[in-house]
């Protein structure tokens, strides 16, 4: 999956336009990055990639790029 598609998935989870995000965007600056978004991310990882991601791993994310790094098939 290319980075553009990963950004689209993350924008959908965050209910933002993909143009509002860059790989360098800090998650801590996004009000949309909340517990609902994190649960959505976990569900999306299972559905799209067949991967289980733990909350502890997600808490380590600082940027959009960190989230994209775990989105490998």
C-alpha positions as CSV (number, residue, x, y, z in Angstrom):
1,X,0.0,0.0,0.0
2,X,1.4,3.4,-0.9
3,X,1.8,6.3,1.5
4,X,-1.1,8.2,-0.3
5,X,-3.5,5.5,0.5
6,X,-2.2,5.3,4.1
7,X,-2.8,9.0,4.5
8,X,-6.3,8.6,3.2
9,X,-7.1,5.9,5.7
10,X,-5.7,8.1,8.6
11,X,-7.6,11.2,7.3
12,X,-10.8,9.1,7.3
13,X,-10.2,7.9,10.9
14,X,-9.6,11.5,12.0
15,X,-12.5,12.9,10.0
16,X,-10.1,15.3,8.3
17,X,-9.2,16.1,4.7
18,X,-6.1,14.4,3.6
19,X,-4.6,17.8,2.6
20,X,-4.7,18.7,6.3
21,X,-2.1,16.0,7.1
22,X,1.5,15.5,6.4
23,X,3.8,12.7,7.7
24,X,5.3,15.3,10.0
25,X,2.0,16.3,11.6
26,X,2.2,15.8,15.4
27,X,-0.7,13.7,16.7
28,X,-0.6,15.7,19.9
29,X,-1.7,18.8,17.9
30,X,-4.8,17.1,16.5
31,X,-7.9,17.3,18.7
32,X,-9.3,14.5,16.5
33,X,-6.7,12.1,17.7
34,X,-8.7,10.9,20.7
35,X,-9.8,7.6,22.2
36,X,-12.4,7.1,19.4
37,X,-9.8,7.6,16.7
38,X,-7.4,5.3,18.4
39,X,-10.1,2.5,18.6
40,X,-10.8,3.2,14.9
41,X,-7.1,2.9,14.1
42,X,-7.0,-0.5,15.9
43,X,-10.0,-1.7,14.0
44,X,-8.7,-0.4,10.7
45,X,-5.4,-2.2,11.2
46,X,-7.2,-5.4,11.8
47,X,-9.5,-5.0,8.8
48,X,-7.0,-3.6,6.3
49,X,-3.8,-5.3,7.3
50,X,-4.8,-8.2,9.5
51,X,-2.6,-6.9,12.2
52,X,-3.3,-6.4,15.9
53,X,-1.9,-3.2,17.3
54,X,-1.7,-2.7,21.1
55,X,-2.7,0.5,22.8
56,X,0.8,0.7,24.3
57,X,2.3,0.8,20.9
58,X,-0.1,3.5,19.7
59,X,0.8,5.6,22.7
60,X,4.3,5.8,21.4
61,X,3.2,7.4,18.2
62,X,4.2,11.1,17.9
63,X,3.6,11.8,14.2
64,X,1.4,10.7,11.3
65,X,4.5,9.0,10.0
66,X,4.7,6.8,13.1
67,X,1.2,5.6,12.5
68,X,2.0,5.0,8.8
69,X,5.1,3.0,9.7
70,X,3.0,0.2,11.3
71,X,0.6,0.1,8.4
72,X,2.6,-2.5,6.5
73,X,1.0,-5.5,4.9
